[in-house]
Amino acid sequence: MGYTVGGTEYEADADGYLLEPEYGDEIAGVIAQADGIELTDAHWQVIRYMREKYREDGQTPNFRNMLKEFAERVRPGTDSKYLYDLFPAGPAKQAAKIAGLPKPLGKGGY
């Protein structure tokens, strides 16, 4: 499986996660569309957060850490329902996938 954006092929695993990170906004739109998600500003907040965490730590956070840090750093008052409404297949995993990041380790991160 893979994705094509602007004539460039991006390799992905069987679950649709990119094998190498790609931070372009176009790839996020293509992956989101494949997952049946129409991106809103709220989605982009989460995508930017996930990309930032990946750049800082070399991996994505697990859901618990994601929820805590997102609520502290990006959108105060965020709860799990908010994130699941945006990414129903699991916020930590699906947000990482749509953000163009490789598959999270273990159960969604570190």
SVG drawing of the C-alpha trace seen along z (x, -y; Angstrom):
<svg xmlns="http://www.w3.org/2000/svg" viewBox="-17 -26 31 31">
<polyline fill="none" stroke="black" stroke-width="0.4" points="0.0,0.0 1.1,-3.6 -0.1,-7.1 0.6,-9.3 0.7,-13.1 1.8,-15.4 3.4,-12.5 5.4,-11.4 4.9,-7.9 5.0,-7.4 5.5,-3.9 3.1,-2.7 2.7,0.5 -0.4,2.7 -2.3,0.6 -1.7,-2.6 1.0,-4.2 3.9,-5.9 7.2,-4.1 9.1,-7.4 7.6,-10.6 6.2,-13.2 5.1,-16.6 3.5,-18.0 -0.1,-19.0 -1.1,-17.4 -0.2,-13.9 -2.3,-14.4 -5.3,-15.2 -4.8,-12.1 -4.5,-9.8 -7.5,-11.4 -9.6,-10.9 -8.6,-7.2 -9.7,-6.9 -13.0,-8.7 -12.2,-11.8 -12.7,-15.4 -10.1,-17.5 -11.2,-20.6 -9.2,-23.2 -9.7,-21.0 -8.1,-18.0 -5.2,-20.2 -4.5,-21.2 -4.1,-17.6 -2.0,-16.8 0.4,-19.7 0.7,-18.5 1.5,-15.0 4.1,-16.1 5.7,-18.4 5.9,-15.5 7.4,-13.2 10.1,-15.7 10.8,-16.3 10.8,-12.6 11.2,-10.5 7.9,-8.8 4.3,-9.6 2.7,-9.8 0.4,-7.1 -3.2,-8.2 -2.9,-9.1 0.1,-11.4 -1.5,-12.8 -4.7,-13.8 -2.8,-15.3 -0.3,-17.3 -2.8,-18.4 -5.1,-19.7 -2.2,-21.6 -0.4,-22.9 -2.9,-23.3 -6.6,-23.2 -7.4,-23.5 -10.4,-21.4 -9.9,-18.8 -11.3,-15.4 -11.2,-12.0 -14.6,-12.3 -13.4,-15.4 -10.4,-13.5 -12.4,-10.4 -15.0,-12.5 -12.1,-13.7 -10.3,-10.4 -12.8,-7.6 -10.4,-4.8 -8.3,-5.8 -6.8,-9.3 -3.2,-8.4 -3.0,-5.9 -5.3,-7.5 -3.9,-11.0 -0.4,-9.8 -1.3,-8.0 -3.1,-11.0 -0.2,-13.3 2.1,-11.3 4.0,-9.6 5.2,-6.0 3.1,-3.5 3.3,-4.2 5.2,-1.8 3.4,0.7 -0.1,-0.4 0.2,-3.9 3.5,-5.3 6.0,-5.3"/>
</svg>
